[in-house]
Amino acid sequence: MRQTAPLNWSSTAPRKGHDGRRRWETKPERVSNGGYADIRGVLSRERQLAMSWGTELWDQFENLDKHTQWGIDFLERYAKFVKERLEIEQTYAKQLRNLVKKYCPKRSKEDEPRFSSCLSFYAILNELNDYAGQREIVAEEMGHKVYGELMRYGQDLKSERKHHLAEGRKAQQYLDHCWKQMDNSKKKFERECKEAEKSQISYERLDNDANATKSEVEKAKSQLYLRTHMADESKNEYAAQLQNFNGEQWKHFNVAIPQIFKNLQDMDERRTVKLGETYRSFAEVERRVIPIISKCLDGMVVAAKSVDERRDSAIVVESFKSGFDPPVDFPFEDYSQNIYRTGSDGTISTPKNEAVRPDPKHSVSRAKNKLWLFGKKPKAPTLEDFSHLPPEQRRKRLQQRIDELSKELQKEVDQRDALNKMKDVYEKNPQMGDPGSLQPKISETMCNMERLRSEIHKNESWLSEVEGKQSSRGDRRASADVNHHAPHGRESPEGSYTDDPSQEHRSPPQPDPHEFDDEFEDDDPLPAIGHCKALYGFDGQNEGTLVMKEDEILYIIEEDKGDGWTRARKQSGEEGYVPTSYVEITLEKNSKGAVTYI
């Protein structure tokens, strides 16, 4: 590669100035054209056809250096603009998604209002979420097809520009080398000519001197011939070097430099074309998402048109209709009957119609419960059995809860079956895993199944009560259905409902009240029929349950009756119910059976 210093040259022949720097003057006549005349003719015709850097800017190396650097800097500046633009798109999309998330319902769809205005708003939120996705696509494509491509192309331009400038500097260095050789030969020719002139003067002086010997004259003559011969050789060498330099200089300014500058021009034009393409790509990225964005907006319009005020009114009726009849007229209550009673015996007699007279307090209380619509509705506590709701609404809510619990139970059953199959595989192929590692998960699943079955049974009992039917399944916790009117949203000790979801456990069985009476009369505790080891900790939040810690040993005083609870006693004497699936039970041999189960 040829390198050169800045080419701020104005002519074609070098000379020394008073400051020692090279200057360029009119080139002397060539000793021989060396076949360059044809090339010059071709280049002159090319100059007439097109304006190029190589022909028009042959002496503007420094300015072309600065211009090409400016072009690359401008390309990188545009790339930075694209980067900031896509960051704006990313931020906009993120803010839109956060907005959608903020206003989306946080409850399950079943708990959300079914009004068309609400459903339309949620549909609009979904469309807005899709719209945010399109903005993300715009940012992604801008980053990949525009910004990333510009950065890669900018690196390629830097390498190419460096290569072309290095070639130009190398060409200039080679021309400088040729100029130095020609200048040295010129100086040598000048010295030899001066020496030859001195020899000529010396020879003429001795030849005219009568006192000079013949040998001195012959020596001066031979010295003159030698210097003259050396001057001729220096002249020929200088002429050859001058011809070579002129040829190299011509090729430099008419072949090498034009080609290098043409390469720089092509590079700069390609940079300009690339910028135009990326400008277009920048717009095309936006144009490609316009149809989808338009569909999102159309979806918003459709959602807005789906708002139906009459349907929403019908939903209000369906949601809040109690099924009660409007209150009847209050009967007249005659308190003056006691005034006109017979006073012969001085006793107070009860009128005949007093026995059938309704209780005023009961009537008023009952009427007030139905007259809330004429005033402020009293705040009824939210109960687990929904007894605070009207019959129709209570039936719907109970049925909905039973369906939800049934779905959860089916999931647990499927998980249990999958774990059992995996356990069988591990037992047959021990290298695949340890069967014992699955036992805690199986036990936890069984416990969840028992809890869900208990909840389903409890809600089915309440539903049967609402529908006026008797529950088909009885258990020891029948009294739990009686206490569903707890005032603070909790059931009595045998219930499992609590305001804190983290404290939800399946309730222990409710024993017969007469059994407790017998226990209180008899001070002797029940005998232990076995012992158990706690597999998990149990906090015993409900009354009648027993708190136990993991690995704690308890005495078994009553077996599981099929409801998932076992009655146990601590070593301190405290008794209560614990979940059967939480303990590993071992019954004594002299008891009902020596069965060991988990």
SEPA-656954 format. One record per residue (C-alpha): x, y, z; residue in one letter. Coordinates in steps of 0.25 Angstrom, whole numbers, padded with zeros to 4 digits, always signed. Layout:
XYZA;...
END
This chain:
+0000+0000+0000M;+0005+0014-0003R;+0004+0025+0007Q;+0006+0040+0005T;+0007+0052+0013A;-0005+0063+0010P;-0005+0065-0004L;-0006+0081-0005N;+0001+0082-0018W;-0001+0092-0029S;+0008+0087-0041S;+0016+0075-0046T;+0031+0078-0044A;+0038+0079-0031P;+0048+0089-0027R;+0054+0094-0014K;+0049+0107-0008G;+0056+0116+0002H;+0050+0109+0014D;+0055+0095+0009G;+0041+0090+0006R;+0037+0084-0007R;+0030+0093-0017R;+0024+0089-0030W;+0026+0097-0043E;+0024+0094-0058T;+0029+0081-0062K;+0041+0081-0072P;+0040+0075-0085E;+0040+0060-0084R;+0052+0053-0090V;+0043+0042-0095S;+0028+0040-0094N;+0030+0026-0090G;+0017+0022-0096G;+0008+0030-0087Y;+0002+0039-0098A;-0009+0028-0100D;-0012+0027-0086I;-0014+0042-0084R;-0023+0042-0096G;-0032+0032-0090V;-0032+0039-0076L;-0035+0052-0083S;-0048+0046-0089R;-0052+0040-0076E;-0051+0054-0070R;-0060+0060-0080Q;-0071+0049-0077L;-0072+0050-0062A;-0068+0058-0050M;-0060+0050-0041S;-0051+0052-0029W;-0039+0046-0035G;-0039+0056-0046T;-0045+0068-0040E;-0040+0067-0026L;-0026+0061-0029W;-0019+0071-0020D;-0030+0071-0008Q;-0025+0059+0000F;-0026+0066+0013E;-0040+0071+0010N;-0045+0057+0005L;-0039+0051+0018D;-0047+0060+0026K;-0060+0059+0018H;-0060+0043+0018T;-0058+0044+0033Q;-0069+0054+0034W;-0078+0044+0026G;-0075+0033+0036I;-0078+0042+0048D;-0091+0046+0042F;-0095+0031+0040L;-0092+0028+0054E;-0100+0040+0059R;-0112+0035+0051Y;-0110+0022+0057A;-0110+0028+0071K;-0123+0035+0067F;-0129+0022+0063V;-0125+0016+0077K;-0131+0027+0085E;-0144+0026+0076R;-0145+0011+0079L;-0143+0013+0094E;-0155+0023+0093I;-0163+0012+0087E;-0159+0002+0097Q;-0162+0011+0109T;-0176+0015+0102Y;-0179+0000+0101A;-0175-0003+0115K;-0183+0008+0121Q;-0195+0004+0113L;-0194-0010+0118R;-0193-0005+0132N;-0205+0003+0130L;-0213-0009+0125V;-0208-0017+0137K;-0212-0006+0146K;-0226-0006+0141Y;-0228-0021+0138C;-0237-0028+0149P;-0229-0034+0160K;-0240-0044+0163R;-0244-0056+0156S;-0253-0054+0144K;-0265-0061+0151E;-0264-0050+0162D;-0264-0039+0152E;-0277-0032+0148P;-0283-0037+0135R;-0288-0023+0131F;-0286-0020+0116S;-0279-0007+0120S;-0269-0014+0128C;-0267-0025+0118L;-0265-0015+0107S;-0254-0008+0116F;-0247-0020+0118Y;-0247-0023+0103A;-0241-0009+0101I;-0230-0012+0110L;-0227-0025+0103N;-0227-0018+0090E;-0218-0007+0096L;-0209-0018+0101N;-0208-0023+0087D;-0205-0009+0082Y;-0193-0009+0092A;-0188-0021+0086G;-0187-0015+0073Q;-0179-0003+0078R;-0170-0014+0084E;-0169-0020+0070I;-0166-0006+0064V;-0154-0004+0075A;-0149-0018+0072E;-0149-0017+0057E;-0142-0003+0058M;-0132-0009+0067G;-0129-0021+0058H;-0131-0015+0044K;-0127-0001+0045V;-0118+0002+0057Y;-0111-0012+0057G;-0109-0011+0042E;-0104+0004+0043L;-0094+0000+0054M;-0088-0012+0046R;-0088-0004+0033Y;-0080+0008+0040G;-0070-0002+0045Q;-0068-0007+0031D;-0067+0008+0025L;-0056+0011+0036K;-0048-0001+0031S;-0049+0002+0016E;-0046+0017+0018R;-0034+0013+0026K;-0029+0004+0015H;-0031+0014+0004H;-0024+0025+0012L;-0012+0016+0015A;-0011+0013+0000E;-0011+0028-0003G;+0000+0031+0007R;+0008+0019+0002K;+0007+0024-0013A;+0012+0038-0008Q;+0024+0032+0000Q;+0028+0024-0013Y;+0027+0037-0021L;+0035+0044-0010D;+0046+0033-0012H;+0046+0035-0027C;+0048+0050-0025W;+0059+0048-0015K;+0067+0039-0025Q;+0065+0049-0036M;+0069+0061-0027D;+0082+0053-0023N;+0085+0051-0038S;+0083+0065-0041K;+0092+0070-0030K;+0103+0060-0034K;+0102+0065-0048F;+0103+0079-0043E;+0116+0075-0035R;+0122+0068-0047E;+0120+0080-0056C;+0126+0089-0046K;+0138+0080-0045E;+0139+0079-0060A;+0139+0094-0061E;+0150+0095-0051K;+0158+0084-0059S;+0156+0092-0072Q;+0161+0105-0065I;+0173+0098-0060S;+0177+0091-0073Y;+0175+0104-0081E;+0184+0112-0070R;+0195+0101-0071L;+0194+0100-0086D;+0197+0115-0088N;+0208+0116-0077D;+0221+0115-0084A;+0228+0110-0071N;+0219+0098-0070A;+0225+0085-0073T;+0219+0076-0083K;+0216+0065-0072S;+0208+0075-0064E;+0200+0079-0077V;+0197+0065-0080E;+0193+0062-0066K;+0183+0074-0066A;+0178+0069-0080K;+0175+0055-0075S;+0169+0061-0062Q;+0160+0069-0071L;+0156+0057-0079Y;+0152+0049-0067L;+0144+0060-0061R;+0137+0063-0074T;+0134+0048-0075H;+0128+0048-0061M;+0120+0060-0064A;+0114+0053-0076D;+0111+0040-0068E;+0104+0049-0057S;+0097+0056-0068K;+0092+0043-0074N;+0088+0038-0060E;+0081+0051-0056Y;+0073+0050-0069A;+0069+0036-0067A;+0065+0039-0052Q;+0057+0051-0057L;+0050+0043-0068Q;+0047+0032-0057N;+0042+0042-0047F;+0033+0049-0058N;+0027+0036-0062G;+0024+0032-0047E;+0019+0046-0044Q;+0009+0045-0056W;+0005+0031-0052K;+0003+0036-0038H;-0006+0048-0041F;-0013+0041-0053N;-0014+0027-0049V;-0011+0024-0034A;-0018+0036-0028I;-0030+0036-0037P;-0032+0021-0034Q;-0031+0023-0019I;-0040+0035-0019F;-0050+0028-0027K;-0050+0017-0017N;-0052+0027-0006L;-0063+0034-0015Q;-0070+0020-0017D;-0069+0018-0002M;-0076+0031+0001D;-0086+0029-0009E;-0090+0015-0003R;-0090+0022+0010R;-0100+0032+0005T;-0109+0021-0002V;-0108+0013+0011K;-0114+0025+0019L;-0125+0026+0009G;-0128+0011+0010E;-0129+0012+0026T;-0137+0025+0025Y;-0147+0017+0017R;-0146+0004+0026S;-0149+0014+0038F;-0162+0017+0031A;-0165+0003+0026E;-0164-0002+0041V;-0175+0007+0045E;-0183+0004+0032R;-0183-0011+0034R;-0190-0010+0048V;-0201+0000+0043I;-0211-0011+0039P;-0210-0018+0052I;-0211-0005+0060I;-0223-0002+0051S;-0229-0015+0055K;-0226-0012+0070C;-0234+0001+0068L;-0245-0006+0061D;-0246-0015+0072G;-0247-0004+0082M;-0258+0002+0074V;-0266-0011+0073V;-0264-0013+0088A;-0270+0001+0090A;-0282-0002+0081K;-0285-0015+0089S;-0289-0007+0102V;-0304-0010+0104D;-0311-0003+0115E;-0323-0012+0115R;-0315-0024+0117R;-0307-0018+0128D;-0321-0014+0135S;-0325-0029+0133A;-0312-0033+0140I;-0315-0024+0152V;-0329-0030+0153V;-0323-0044+0152E;-0312-0041+0162S;-0320-0035+0173F;-0333-0041+0172K;-0336-0047+0186S;-0349-0055+0183G;-0356-0049+0195F;-0370-0044+0194D;-0372-0029+0197P;-0376-0027+0212P;-0391-0028+0215V;-0399-0018+0223D;-0396-0018+0238F;-0408-0023+0246P;-0415-0014+0256F;-0411-0017+0270E;-0421-0014+0281D;-0415-0011+0294Y;-0428-0006+0300S;-0433-0020+0302Q;-0427-0020+0316N;-0435-0008+0320I;-0449-0014+0318Y;-0446-0027+0324R;-0455-0032+0335T;-0451-0028+0349G;-0460-0037+0357S;-0449-0047+0362D;-0437-0036+0361G;-0429-0045+0352T;-0423-0042+0339I;-0429-0051+0328S;-0424-0054+0314T;-0433-0050+0303P;-0437-0061+0294K;-0430-0055+0282N;-0417-0052+0289E;-0412-0066+0287A;-0412-0065+0272V;-0407-0050+0272R;-0394-0049+0266P;-0382-0045+0274D;-0380-0030+0271P;-0365-0031+0273K;-0364-0042+0263H;-0373-0036+0253S;-0365-0022+0254V;-0352-0029+0253S;-0356-0037+0241R;-0362-0025+0234A;-0350-0017+0236K;-0341-0028+0230N;-0350-0026+0217K;-0351-0011+0217L;-0337-0008+0216W;-0339-0003+0201L;-0347+0009+0207F;-0335+0013+0215G;-0320+0010+0217K;-0318-0005+0216K;-0311-0011+0228P;-0297-0016+0226K;-0298-0031+0228A;-0285-0039+0230P;-0280-0048+0219T;-0283-0062+0224L;-0276-0074+0219E;-0290-0081+0216D;-0295-0068+0209F;-0307-0068+0219S;-0306-0053+0219H;-0311-0054+0204L;-0325-0056+0199P;-0329-0070+0196P;-0327-0069+0181E;-0314-0062+0182Q;-0309-0072+0193R;-0312-0084+0184R;-0304-0078+0172K;-0292-0075+0181R;-0292-0088+0187L;-0293-0095+0174Q;-0282-0087+0168Q;-0273-0090+0180R;-0276-0105+0179I;-0272-0105+0164D;-0259-0097+0168E;-0256-0107+0179L;-0259-0119+0170S;-0249-0114+0159K;-0238-0112+0170E;-0241-0126+0175L;-0240-0132+0161Q;-0226-0125+0160K;-0222-0131+0173E;-0227-0145+0169V;-0219-0144+0155D;-0207-0140+0163Q;-0208-0151+0172R;-0209-0161+0161D;-0197-0155+0154A;-0189-0156+0167L;-0193-0171+0169N;-0189-0174+0155K;-0176-0167+0157M;-0174-0175+0170K;-0177-0188+0163D;-0167-0185+0152V;-0156-0181+0163Y;-0159-0194+0170E;-0157-0202+0158K;-0145-0194+0153N;-0137-0189+0165P;-0127-0182+0156Q;-0137-0172+0152M;-0140-0167+0165G;-0143-0169+0180D;-0158-0173+0182P;-0157-0168+0197G;-0155-0154+0192S;-0169-0154+0186L;-0176-0158+0199Q;-0176-0144+0205P;-0183-0138+0193K;-0193-0150+0192I;-0196-0148+0207S;-0198-0133+0204E;-0207-0136+0192T;-0216-0146+0200M;-0217-0135+0211C;-0222-0125+0201N;-0232-0135+0195M;-0238-0138+0209E;-0239-0123+0211R;-0246-0121+0198L;-0255-0132+0200R;-0259-0127+0214S;-0262-0113+0208E;-0270-0119+0196I;-0278-0127+0206H;-0281-0115+0215K;-0285-0106+0203N;-0294-0118+0198E;-0301-0118+0211S;-0303-0103+0211W;-0309-0104+0197L;-0318-0116+0201S;-0323-0107+0212E;-0326-0096+0202V;-0333-0105+0193E;-0341-0112+0204G;-0334-0125+0202K;-0328-0134+0212Q;-0313-0137+0211S;-0310-0150+0205S;-0298-0152+0213R;-0297-0151+0229G;-0285-0150+0237D;-0281-0146+0251R;-0280-0132+0248R;-0295-0130+0245A;-0296-0118+0255S;-0287-0110+0246A;-0299-0108+0238D;-0306-0102+0249V;-0295-0091+0253N;-0294-0085+0239H;-0300-0072+0244H;-0287-0068+0252A;-0288-0053+0254P;-0273-0050+0250H;-0271-0057+0237G;-0265-0069+0244R;-0272-0083+0247E;-0272-0089+0261S;-0260-0097+0266P;-0264-0109+0257E;-0264-0100+0244G;-0252-0097+0236S;-0255-0083+0231Y;-0246-0072+0235T;-0244-0058+0229D;-0229-0061+0227D;-0227-0071+0215P;-0214-0075+0221S;-0221-0081+0233Q;-0231-0089+0225E;-0231-0104+0230H;-0241-0115+0230R;-0249-0115+0243S;-0249-0126+0252P;-0262-0134+0255P;-0272-0129+0264Q;-0275-0140+0275P;-0288-0142+0280D;-0291-0132+0292P;-0295-0144+0301H;-0281-0150+0299E;-0275-0137+0305F;-0285-0138+0316D;-0280-0152+0319D;-0266-0148+0319E;-0268-0137+0328F;-0275-0146+0338E;-0264-0156+0337D;-0250-0151+0341D;-0243-0163+0336D;-0236-0160+0322P;-0239-0169+0310L;-0229-0180+0309P;-0218-0179+0298A;-0220-0189+0286I;-0207-0185+0279G;-0197-0174+0276H;-0194-0166+0264C;-0182-0157+0259K;-0185-0143+0253A;-0180-0143+0239L;-0183-0128+0238Y;-0186-0117+0247G;-0201-0113+0250F;-0205-0099+0256D;-0219-0104+0261G;-0225-0090+0259Q;-0240-0096+0261N;-0246-0099+0274E;-0245-0114+0277G;-0232-0116+0269T;-0218-0119+0275L;-0205-0112+0272V;-0194-0121+0268M;-0180-0119+0263K;-0172-0127+0253E;-0167-0141+0258D;-0175-0139+0271E;-0180-0152+0277I;-0195-0153+0281L;-0204-0163+0287Y;-0216-0168+0279I;-0229-0169+0287I;-0239-0169+0276E;-0237-0174+0262E;-0241-0167+0249D;-0256-0169+0246K;-0255-0166+0232G;-0255-0151+0232D;-0240-0149+0232G;-0238-0146+0247W;-0231-0154+0258T;-0233-0151+0272R;-0220-0150+0280A;-0214-0146+0293R;-0201-0140+0296K;-0191-0145+0307Q;-0196-0132+0315S;-0210-0138+0315G;-0216-0128+0305E;-0226-0134+0295E;-0231-0130+0282G;-0233-0134+0267Y;-0221-0134+0257V;-0222-0137+0242P;-0220-0152+0239T;-0211-0149+0227S;-0202-0141+0235Y;-0197-0152+0244V;-0192-0166+0243E;-0200-0175+0252I;-0197-0188+0259T;-0208-0195+0267L;-0205-0205+0278E;-0207-0220+0276K;-0218-0221+0286N;-0226-0211+0280S;-0235-0212+0268K;-0224-0215+0259G;-0209-0214+0257A;-0210-0206+0244V;-0199-0196+0242T;-0203-0185+0231Y;-0199-0171+0227I;
END
